[in-house]
Amino acid sequence: MDGDCIFCKIAAGEIEAEMVHEDDEVVAFKDINGRAPEHVLVIPRQHVPNLEAMAELPDRVAKRLLEVSSEVAGELGVGESGYAVRINNGPDAGQEIFHLHLHVLGGRKLGMP
């Protein structure tokens, strides 16, 4: 855990968030600045800042991030109509919190930026 990381604090329960999934390795919660009607962030509990550091995660956790993204989309009711899973990696891509996270977006027609 990185003591200064807001997502680490959310995963540890130190900061309140609207959780939609929790297990030993992955948590998912509603984005407070949602960019779509349904916008959830899926994060590993273990702190890794970006995709380049993803090798620090056990393979099962990397797989679990994708599984939870799919499960969450189904629970939100966008699994059949379609949803996007996006990772912003680095400042030029729009990454604001440097803790690896997947955006699950749905509830309206989405395009590429």
N, CA, C and O atoms as a GROMACS GRO file, in nm:
protein
  452
    1MET      N    1   0.085  -0.119   0.000
    1MET     CA    2   0.000   0.000   0.000
    1MET      C    3   0.089   0.125   0.000
    1MET      O    4   0.188   0.132   0.072
    2ASP      N    5   0.051   0.219  -0.081
    2ASP     CA    6   0.117   0.349  -0.085
    2ASP      C    7   0.034   0.442   0.002
    2ASP      O    8  -0.081   0.470  -0.029
    3GLY      N    9   0.092   0.491   0.111
    3GLY     CA   10   0.020   0.573   0.208
    3GLY      C   11  -0.037   0.702   0.154
    3GLY      O   12  -0.128   0.759   0.215
    4ASP      N   13   0.014   0.750   0.041
    4ASP     CA   14  -0.035   0.874  -0.018
    4ASP      C   15  -0.137   0.852  -0.129
    4ASP      O   16  -0.193   0.948  -0.182
    5CYS      N   17  -0.162   0.727  -0.166
    5CYS     CA   18  -0.247   0.694  -0.280
    5CYS      C   19  -0.394   0.687  -0.238
    5CYS      O   20  -0.430   0.609  -0.150
    6ILE      N   21  -0.477   0.769  -0.301
    6ILE     CA   22  -0.619   0.771  -0.268
    6ILE      C   23  -0.686   0.636  -0.297
    6ILE      O   24  -0.774   0.594  -0.223
    7PHE      N   25  -0.645   0.568  -0.405
    7PHE     CA   26  -0.706   0.439  -0.436
    7PHE      C   27  -0.663   0.332  -0.335
    7PHE      O   28  -0.743   0.244  -0.302
    8CYS      N   29  -0.541   0.338  -0.286
    8CYS     CA   30  -0.499   0.246  -0.180
    8CYS      C   31  -0.584   0.267  -0.055
    8CYS      O   32  -0.623   0.172   0.012
    9LYS      N   33  -0.612   0.393  -0.025
    9LYS     CA   34  -0.694   0.424   0.092
    9LYS      C   35  -0.838   0.377   0.073
    9LYS      O   36  -0.900   0.331   0.168
   10ILE      N   37  -0.891   0.389  -0.048
   10ILE     CA   38  -1.025   0.337  -0.075
   10ILE      C   39  -1.026   0.185  -0.060
   10ILE      O   40  -1.116   0.130   0.003
   11ALA      N   41  -0.927   0.117  -0.116
   11ALA     CA   42  -0.918  -0.029  -0.107
   11ALA      C   43  -0.906  -0.076   0.037
   11ALA      O   44  -0.955  -0.183   0.072
   12ALA      N   45  -0.840   0.003   0.121
   12ALA     CA   46  -0.821  -0.032   0.262
   12ALA      C   47  -0.940   0.008   0.348
   12ALA      O   48  -0.944  -0.024   0.467
   13GLY      N   49  -1.037   0.078   0.291
   13GLY     CA   50  -1.153   0.122   0.367
   13GLY      C   51  -1.130   0.248   0.446
   13GLY      O   52  -1.212   0.284   0.531
   14GLU      N   53  -1.020   0.318   0.421
   14GLU     CA   54  -0.989   0.441   0.493
   14GLU      C   55  -1.063   0.562   0.435
   14GLU      O   56  -1.086   0.661   0.505
   15ILE      N   57  -1.101   0.553   0.309
   15ILE     CA   58  -1.180   0.657   0.242
   15ILE      C   59  -1.306   0.589   0.189
   15ILE      O   60  -1.299   0.482   0.129
   16GLU      N   61  -1.419   0.652   0.213
   16GLU     CA   62  -1.546   0.595   0.170
   16GLU      C   63  -1.564   0.605   0.020
   16GLU      O   64  -1.528   0.706  -0.042
   17ALA      N   65  -1.621   0.501  -0.038
   17ALA     CA   66  -1.655   0.498  -0.180
   17ALA      C   67  -1.777   0.409  -0.196
   17ALA      O   68  -1.805   0.324  -0.111
   18GLU      N   69  -1.850   0.429  -0.305
   18GLU     CA   70  -1.966   0.345  -0.333
   18GLU      C   71  -1.918   0.216  -0.400
   18GLU      O   72  -1.905   0.209  -0.522
   19MET      N   73  -1.892   0.115  -0.318
   19MET     CA   74  -1.837  -0.011  -0.366
   19MET      C   75  -1.942  -0.091  -0.442
   19MET      O   76  -2.059  -0.096  -0.404
   20VAL      N   77  -1.898  -0.153  -0.550
   20VAL     CA   78  -1.985  -0.244  -0.624
   20VAL      C   79  -1.927  -0.386  -0.626
   20VAL      O   80  -1.994  -0.480  -0.666
   21HIS      N   81  -1.801  -0.399  -0.584
   21HIS     CA   82  -1.737  -0.531  -0.575
   21HIS      C   83  -1.618  -0.521  -0.480
   21HIS      O   84  -1.544  -0.423  -0.480
   22GLU      N   85  -1.602  -0.627  -0.401
   22GLU     CA   86  -1.483  -0.639  -0.315
   22GLU      C   87  -1.446  -0.785  -0.303
   22GLU      O   88  -1.532  -0.868  -0.274
   23ASP      N   89  -1.320  -0.817  -0.324
   23ASP     CA   90  -1.267  -0.948  -0.289
   23ASP      C   91  -1.126  -0.927  -0.234
   23ASP      O   92  -1.084  -0.813  -0.213
   24ASP      N   93  -1.054  -1.034  -0.212
   24ASP     CA   94  -0.921  -1.023  -0.150
   24ASP      C   95  -0.820  -0.948  -0.237
   24ASP      O   96  -0.722  -0.893  -0.185
   25GLU      N   97  -0.842  -0.946  -0.369
   25GLU     CA   98  -0.740  -0.891  -0.459
   25GLU      C   99  -0.784  -0.771  -0.540
   25GLU      O  100  -0.700  -0.694  -0.588
   26VAL      N  101  -0.915  -0.754  -0.557
   26VAL     CA  102  -0.967  -0.651  -0.646
   26VAL      C  103  -1.088  -0.583  -0.583
   26VAL      O  104  -1.170  -0.649  -0.518
   27VAL      N  105  -1.100  -0.452  -0.601
   27VAL     CA  106  -1.220  -0.380  -0.560
   27VAL      C  107  -1.270  -0.297  -0.680
   27VAL      O  108  -1.193  -0.260  -0.768
   28ALA      N  109  -1.399  -0.270  -0.678
   28ALA     CA  110  -1.460  -0.187  -0.782
   28ALA      C  111  -1.556  -0.091  -0.714
   28ALA      O  112  -1.629  -0.128  -0.622
   29PHE      N  113  -1.553   0.035  -0.761
   29PHE     CA  114  -1.637   0.137  -0.700
   29PHE      C  115  -1.677   0.240  -0.805
   29PHE      O  116  -1.610   0.257  -0.907
   30LYS      N  117  -1.787   0.309  -0.776
   30LYS     CA  118  -1.839   0.410  -0.868
   30LYS      C  119  -1.741   0.528  -0.874
   30LYS      O  120  -1.686   0.571  -0.773
   31ASP      N  121  -1.720   0.577  -0.996
   31ASP     CA  122  -1.635   0.694  -1.016
   31ASP      C  123  -1.714   0.818  -0.975
   31ASP      O  124  -1.827   0.837  -1.022
   32ILE      N  125  -1.658   0.902  -0.890
   32ILE     CA  126  -1.730   1.022  -0.844
   32ILE      C  127  -1.742   1.128  -0.952
   32ILE      O  128  -1.824   1.219  -0.941
   33ASN      N  129  -1.661   1.117  -1.057
   33ASN     CA  130  -1.667   1.209  -1.171
   33ASN      C  131  -1.702   1.132  -1.297
   33ASN      O  132  -1.633   1.143  -1.399
   34GLY      N  133  -1.808   1.053  -1.291
   34GLY     CA  134  -1.844   0.964  -1.400
   34GLY      C  135  -1.856   1.033  -1.535
   34GLY      O  136  -1.909   1.144  -1.545
   35ARG      N  137  -1.806   0.967  -1.638
   35ARG     CA  138  -1.808   1.018  -1.775
   35ARG      C  139  -1.916   0.949  -1.860
   35ARG      O  140  -1.928   0.975  -1.980
   36ALA      N  141  -1.993   0.860  -1.797
   36ALA     CA  142  -2.102   0.789  -1.862
   36ALA      C  143  -2.206   0.759  -1.754
   36ALA      O  144  -2.176   0.767  -1.635
   37PRO      N  145  -2.329   0.724  -1.794
   37PRO     CA  146  -2.430   0.692  -1.693
   37PRO      C  147  -2.384   0.585  -1.594
   37PRO      O  148  -2.416   0.592  -1.475
   38GLU      N  149  -2.310   0.488  -1.643
   38GLU     CA  150  -2.248   0.388  -1.555
   38GLU      C  151  -2.097   0.401  -1.572
   38GLU      O  152  -2.045   0.385  -1.682
   39HIS      N  153  -2.027   0.431  -1.462
   39HIS     CA  154  -1.882   0.447  -1.467
   39HIS      C  155  -1.825   0.394  -1.336
   39HIS      O  156  -1.842   0.453  -1.229
   40VAL      N  157  -1.757   0.282  -1.347
   40VAL     CA  158  -1.700   0.214  -1.230
   40VAL      C  159  -1.550   0.198  -1.253
   40VAL      O  160  -1.506   0.174  -1.365
   41LEU      N  161  -1.474   0.211  -1.147
   41LEU     CA  162  -1.330   0.188  -1.149
   41LEU      C  163  -1.300   0.053  -1.085
   41LEU      O  164  -1.352   0.022  -0.978
   42VAL      N  165  -1.219  -0.026  -1.151
   42VAL     CA  166  -1.178  -0.157  -1.101
   42VAL      C  167  -1.028  -0.150  -1.076
   42VAL      O  168  -0.951  -0.119  -1.167
   43ILE      N  169  -0.987  -0.178  -0.952
   43ILE     CA  170  -0.846  -0.163  -0.914
   43ILE      C  171  -0.795  -0.285  -0.840
   43ILE      O  172  -0.872  -0.354  -0.773
   44PRO      N  173  -0.665  -0.313  -0.852
   44PRO     CA  174  -0.607  -0.415  -0.764
   44PRO      C  175  -0.586  -0.354  -0.626
   44PRO      O  176  -0.558  -0.235  -0.613
   45ARG      N  177  -0.600  -0.436  -0.523
   45ARG     CA  178  -0.571  -0.386  -0.388
   45ARG      C  179  -0.423  -0.350  -0.376
   45ARG      O  180  -0.387  -0.254  -0.307
   46GLN      N  181  -0.339  -0.427  -0.441
   46GLN     CA  182  -0.194  -0.402  -0.439
   46GLN      C  183  -0.165  -0.277  -0.521
   46GLN      O  184  -0.217  -0.261  -0.631
   47HIS      N  185  -0.082  -0.191  -0.467
   47HIS     CA  186  -0.048  -0.069  -0.539
   47HIS      C  187   0.050  -0.098  -0.652
   47HIS      O  188   0.161  -0.146  -0.630
   48VAL      N  189   0.007  -0.068  -0.772
   48VAL     CA  190   0.094  -0.062  -0.890
   48VAL      C  191   0.054   0.064  -0.963
   48VAL      O  192  -0.065   0.087  -0.985
   49PRO      N  193   0.150   0.149  -1.001
   49PRO     CA  194   0.116   0.280  -1.054
   49PRO      C  195   0.061   0.282  -1.196
   49PRO      O  196  -0.013   0.373  -1.232
   50ASN      N  197   0.097   0.182  -1.278
   50ASN     CA  198   0.060   0.189  -1.419
   50ASN      C  199   0.079   0.053  -1.485
   50ASN      O  200   0.115  -0.045  -1.419
   51LEU      N  201   0.055   0.048  -1.616
   51LEU     CA  202   0.068  -0.078  -1.690
   51LEU      C  203   0.210  -0.132  -1.688
   51LEU      O  204   0.230  -0.253  -1.682
   52GLU      N  205   0.309  -0.044  -1.693
   52GLU     CA  206   0.448  -0.090  -1.692
   52GLU      C  207   0.481  -0.166  -1.564
   52GLU      O  208   0.566  -0.256  -1.566
   53ALA      N  209   0.416  -0.133  -1.456
   53ALA     CA  210   0.441  -0.199  -1.328
   53ALA      C  211   0.349  -0.319  -1.305
   53ALA      O  212   0.356  -0.384  -1.201
   54MET      N  213   0.264  -0.348  -1.402
   54MET     CA  214   0.168  -0.456  -1.386
   54MET      C  215   0.235  -0.592  -1.364
   54MET      O  216   0.174  -0.681  -1.305
   55ALA      N  217   0.358  -0.608  -1.409
   55ALA     CA  218   0.431  -0.733  -1.387
   55ALA      C  219   0.450  -0.763  -1.239
   55ALA      O  220   0.479  -0.877  -1.202
   56GLU      N  221   0.435  -0.661  -1.154
   56GLU     CA  222   0.446  -0.682  -1.010
   56GLU      C  223   0.326  -0.755  -0.953
   56GLU      O  224   0.332  -0.808  -0.842
   57LEU      N  225   0.215  -0.758  -1.028
   57LEU     CA  226   0.095  -0.828  -0.983
   57LEU      C  227   0.104  -0.976  -1.017
   57LEU      O  228   0.158  -1.012  -1.122
   58PRO      N  229   0.054  -1.062  -0.929
   58PRO     CA  230   0.042  -1.203  -0.968
   58PRO      C  231  -0.049  -1.214  -1.090
   58PRO      O  232  -0.143  -1.136  -1.106
   59ASP      N  233  -0.023  -1.312  -1.177
   59ASP     CA  234  -0.103  -1.330  -1.298
   59ASP      C  235  -0.252  -1.340  -1.268
   59ASP      O  236  -0.335  -1.288  -1.343
   60ARG      N  237  -0.287  -1.407  -1.158
   60ARG     CA  238  -0.428  -1.426  -1.125
   60ARG      C  239  -0.497  -1.291  -1.098
   60ARG      O  240  -0.617  -1.277  -1.123
   61VAL      N  241  -0.423  -1.193  -1.045
   61VAL     CA  242  -0.482  -1.062  -1.016
   61VAL      C  243  -0.507  -0.986  -1.147
   61VAL      O  244  -0.610  -0.921  -1.162
   62ALA      N  245  -0.412  -0.994  -1.240
   62ALA     CA  246  -0.432  -0.930  -1.369
   62ALA      C  247  -0.556  -0.988  -1.437
   62ALA      O  248  -0.638  -0.913  -1.491
   63LYS      N  249  -0.570  -1.118  -1.433
   63LYS     CA  250  -0.687  -1.183  -1.491
   63LYS      C  251  -0.814  -1.141  -1.416
   63LYS      O  252  -0.918  -1.117  -1.476
   64ARG      N  253  -0.804  -1.132  -1.286
   64ARG     CA  254  -0.920  -1.097  -1.203
   64ARG      C  255  -0.970  -0.956  -1.235
   64ARG      O  256  -1.091  -0.932  -1.230
   65LEU      N  257  -0.881  -0.863  -1.267
   65LEU     CA  258  -0.923  -0.728  -1.303
   65LEU      C  259  -1.019  -0.731  -1.422
   65LEU      O  260  -1.120  -0.660  -1.424
   66LEU      N  261  -0.988  -0.814  -1.521
   66LEU     CA  262  -1.075  -0.826  -1.639
   66LEU      C  263  -1.204  -0.900  -1.605
   66LEU      O  264  -1.311  -0.862  -1.653
   67GLU      N  265  -1.194  -1.005  -1.525
   67GLU     CA  266  -1.315  -1.078  -1.485
   67GLU      C  267  -1.412  -0.988  -1.409
   67GLU      O  268  -1.532  -0.989  -1.436
   68VAL      N  269  -1.359  -0.912  -1.315
   68VAL     CA  270  -1.445  -0.823  -1.235
   68VAL      C  271  -1.505  -0.715  -1.324
   68VAL      O  272  -1.621  -0.677  -1.305
   69SER      N  273  -1.430  -0.664  -1.420
   69SER     CA  274  -1.484  -0.565  -1.512
   69SER      C  275  -1.606  -0.620  -1.584
   69SER      O  276  -1.707  -0.551  -1.596
   70SER      N  277  -1.599  -0.742  -1.631
   70SER     CA  278  -1.711  -0.807  -1.699
   70SER      C  279  -1.827  -0.831  -1.603
   70SER      O  280  -1.943  -0.806  -1.638
   71GLU      N  281  -1.798  -0.879  -1.484
   71GLU     CA  282  -1.903  -0.904  -1.384
   71GLU      C  283  -1.976  -0.775  -1.348
   71GLU      O  284  -2.098  -0.773  -1.340
   72VAL      N  285  -1.901  -0.669  -1.327
   72VAL     CA  286  -1.959  -0.540  -1.291
   72VAL      C  287  -2.049  -0.489  -1.403
   72VAL      O  288  -2.158  -0.440  -1.376
   73ALA      N  289  -2.004  -0.501  -1.528
   73ALA     CA  290  -2.086  -0.458  -1.641
   73ALA      C  291  -2.220  -0.532  -1.641
   73ALA      O  292  -2.324  -0.472  -1.665
   74GLY      N  293  -2.216  -0.661  -1.614
   74GLY     CA  294  -2.340  -0.738  -1.607
   74GLY      C  295  -2.430  -0.691  -1.495
   74GLY      O  296  -2.550  -0.678  -1.514
   75GLU      N  297  -2.372  -0.666  -1.379
   75GLU     CA  298  -2.450  -0.619  -1.264
   75GLU      C  299  -2.509  -0.481  -1.289
   75GLU      O  300  -2.617  -0.450  -1.238
   76LEU      N  301  -2.441  -0.398  -1.366
   76LEU     CA  302  -2.490  -0.264  -1.396
   76LEU      C  303  -2.595  -0.265  -1.508
   76LEU      O  304  -2.658  -0.162  -1.535
   77GLY      N  305  -2.614  -0.380  -1.571
   77GLY     CA  306  -2.714  -0.392  -1.676
   77GLY      C  307  -2.666  -0.347  -1.814
   77GLY      O  308  -2.747  -0.322  -1.903
   78VAL      N  309  -2.535  -0.337  -1.832
   78VAL     CA  310  -2.482  -0.294  -1.962
   78VAL      C  311  -2.405  -0.406  -2.032
   78VAL      O  312  -2.347  -0.383  -2.138
   79GLY      N  313  -2.405  -0.524  -1.975
   79GLY     CA  314  -2.330  -0.636  -2.033
   79GLY      C  315  -2.375  -0.673  -2.172
   79GLY      O  316  -2.293  -0.704  -2.258
   80GLU      N  317  -2.505  -0.671  -2.196
   80GLU     CA  318  -2.557  -0.710  -2.328
   80GLU      C  319  -2.555  -0.594  -2.427
   80GLU      O  320  -2.525  -0.616  -2.545
   81SER      N  321  -2.587  -0.474  -2.384
   81SER     CA  322  -2.594  -0.360  -2.476
   81SER      C  323  -2.456  -0.311  -2.516
   81SER      O  324  -2.438  -0.254  -2.624
   82GLY      N  325  -2.358  -0.334  -2.431
   82GLY     CA  326  -2.222  -0.295  -2.461
   82GLY      C  327  -2.164  -0.199  -2.360
   82GLY      O  328  -2.234  -0.117  -2.302
   83TYR      N  329  -2.036  -0.211  -2.341
   83TYR     CA  330  -1.964  -0.127  -2.246
   83TYR      C  331  -1.819  -0.118  -2.291
   83TYR      O  332  -1.773  -0.199  -2.372
   84ALA      N  333  -1.748  -0.021  -2.238
   84ALA     CA  334  -1.606  -0.004  -2.268
   84ALA      C  335  -1.526  -0.029  -2.141
   84ALA      O  336  -1.568   0.007  -2.031
   85VAL      N  337  -1.410  -0.090  -2.158
   85VAL     CA  338  -1.313  -0.104  -2.050
   85VAL      C  339  -1.189  -0.031  -2.099
   85VAL      O  340  -1.129  -0.067  -2.200
   86ARG      N  341  -1.151   0.072  -2.025
   86ARG     CA  342  -1.039   0.157  -2.068
   86ARG      C  343  -0.936   0.170  -1.956
   86ARG      O  344  -0.969   0.172  -1.838
   87ILE      N  345  -0.812   0.180  -1.999
   87ILE     CA  346  -0.702   0.206  -1.907
   87ILE      C  347  -0.629   0.329  -1.959
   87ILE      O  348  -0.577   0.328  -2.071
   88ASN      N  349  -0.624   0.433  -1.880
   88ASN     CA  350  -0.544   0.551  -1.912
   88ASN      C  351  -0.408   0.529  -1.849
   88ASN      O  352  -0.397   0.510  -1.728
   89ASN      N  353  -0.303   0.530  -1.931
   89ASN     CA  354  -0.170   0.499  -1.882
   89ASN      C  355  -0.077   0.617  -1.904
   89ASN      O  356  -0.028   0.639  -2.015
   90GLY      N  357  -0.053   0.692  -1.798
   90GLY     CA  358   0.036   0.807  -1.805
   90GLY      C  359  -0.038   0.938  -1.824
   90GLY      O  360  -0.154   0.939  -1.865
   91PRO      N  361   0.029   1.048  -1.794
   91PRO     CA  362  -0.035   1.180  -1.799
   91PRO      C  363  -0.091   1.217  -1.936
   91PRO      O  364  -0.199   1.276  -1.944
   92ASP      N  365  -0.022   1.184  -2.043
   92ASP     CA  366  -0.071   1.221  -2.176
   92ASP      C  367  -0.196   1.144  -2.214
   92ASP      O  368  -0.271   1.186  -2.302
   93ALA      N  369  -0.221   1.031  -2.149
   93ALA     CA  370  -0.342   0.952  -2.175
   93ALA      C  371  -0.455   0.990  -2.081
   93ALA      O  372  -0.566   0.936  -2.091
   94GLY      N  373  -0.430   1.083  -1.990
   94GLY     CA  374  -0.534   1.128  -1.898
   94GLY      C  375  -0.533   1.058  -1.763
   94GLY      O  376  -0.627   1.075  -1.685
   95GLN      N  377  -0.429   0.978  -1.733
   95GLN     CA  378  -0.424   0.914  -1.601
   95GLN      C  379  -0.402   1.022  -1.496
   95GLN      O  380  -0.304   1.097  -1.501
   96GLU      N  381  -0.493   1.028  -1.399
   96GLU     CA  382  -0.485   1.129  -1.293
   96GLU      C  383  -0.442   1.068  -1.160
   96GLU      O  384  -0.372   1.133  -1.082
   97ILE      N  385  -0.483   0.945  -1.134
   97ILE     CA  386  -0.443   0.874  -1.011
   97ILE      C  387  -0.347   0.765  -1.054
   97ILE      O  388  -0.380   0.680  -1.136
   98PHE      N  389  -0.227   0.767  -0.997
   98PHE     CA  390  -0.124   0.673  -1.040
   98PHE      C  391  -0.127   0.546  -0.956
   98PHE      O  392  -0.033   0.512  -0.884
   99HIS      N  393  -0.241   0.478  -0.971
   99HIS     CA  394  -0.267   0.344  -0.920
   99HIS      C  395  -0.344   0.279  -1.034
   99HIS      O  396  -0.450   0.328  -1.072
  100LEU      N  397  -0.292   0.172  -1.090
  100LEU     CA  398  -0.354   0.108  -1.205
  100LEU      C  399  -0.504   0.091  -1.182
  100LEU      O  400  -0.547   0.041  -1.078
  101HIS      N  401  -0.584   0.133  -1.280
  101HIS     CA  402  -0.730   0.116  -1.269
  101HIS      C  403  -0.792   0.104  -1.406
  101HIS      O  404  -0.746   0.164  -1.504
  102LEU      N  405  -0.898   0.026  -1.412
  102LEU     CA  406  -0.974   0.005  -1.533
  102LEU      C  407  -1.105   0.081  -1.519
  102LEU      O  408  -1.172   0.072  -1.416
  103HIS      N  409  -1.142   0.154  -1.622
  103HIS     CA  410  -1.270   0.223  -1.627
  103HIS      C  411  -1.370   0.133  -1.698
  103HIS      O  412  -1.345   0.088  -1.810
  104VAL      N  413  -1.481   0.104  -1.634
  104VAL     CA  414  -1.591   0.032  -1.698
  104VAL      C  415  -1.699   0.137  -1.722
  104VAL      O  416  -1.756   0.192  -1.628
  105LEU      N  417  -1.727   0.164  -1.850
  105LEU     CA  418  -1.821   0.270  -1.889
  105LEU      C  419  -1.934   0.211  -1.972
  105LEU      O  420  -1.911   0.129  -2.061
  106GLY      N  421  -2.056   0.254  -1.943
  106GLY     CA  422  -2.170   0.207  -2.022
  106GLY      C  423  -2.293   0.290  -1.994
  106GLY      O  424  -2.289   0.390  -1.922
  107GLY      N  425  -2.404   0.245  -2.053
  107GLY     CA  426  -2.531   0.315  -2.031
  107GLY      C  427  -2.566   0.414  -2.139
  107GLY      O  428  -2.672   0.477  -2.134
  108ARG      N  429  -2.480   0.430  -2.238
  108ARG     CA  430  -2.507   0.514  -2.355
  108ARG      C  431  -2.410   0.472  -2.465
  108ARG      O  432  -2.314   0.399  -2.440
  109LYS      N  433  -2.436   0.516  -2.584
  109LYS     CA  434  -2.348   0.486  -2.696
  109LYS      C  435  -2.214   0.554  -2.671
  109LYS      O  436  -2.209   0.674  -2.647
  110LEU      N  437  -2.107   0.478  -2.678
  110LEU     CA  438  -1.973   0.530  -2.652
  110LEU      C  439  -1.890   0.525  -2.779
  110LEU      O  440  -1.904   0.433  -2.860
  111GLY      N  441  -1.807   0.621  -2.796
  111GLY     CA  442  -1.715   0.622  -2.909
  111GLY      C  443  -1.573   0.637  -2.860
  111GLY      O  444  -1.547   0.648  -2.741
  112MET      N  445  -1.484   0.637  -2.952
  112MET     CA  446  -1.344   0.662  -2.918
  112MET      C  447  -1.323   0.812  -2.905
  112MET      O  448  -1.385   0.889  -2.978
  113PRO      N  449  -1.237   0.853  -2.813
  113PRO     CA  450  -1.214   0.998  -2.800
  113PRO      C  451  -1.147   1.057  -2.922
  113PRO      O  452  -1.121   1.177  -2.926
   0.00000   0.00000   0.00000
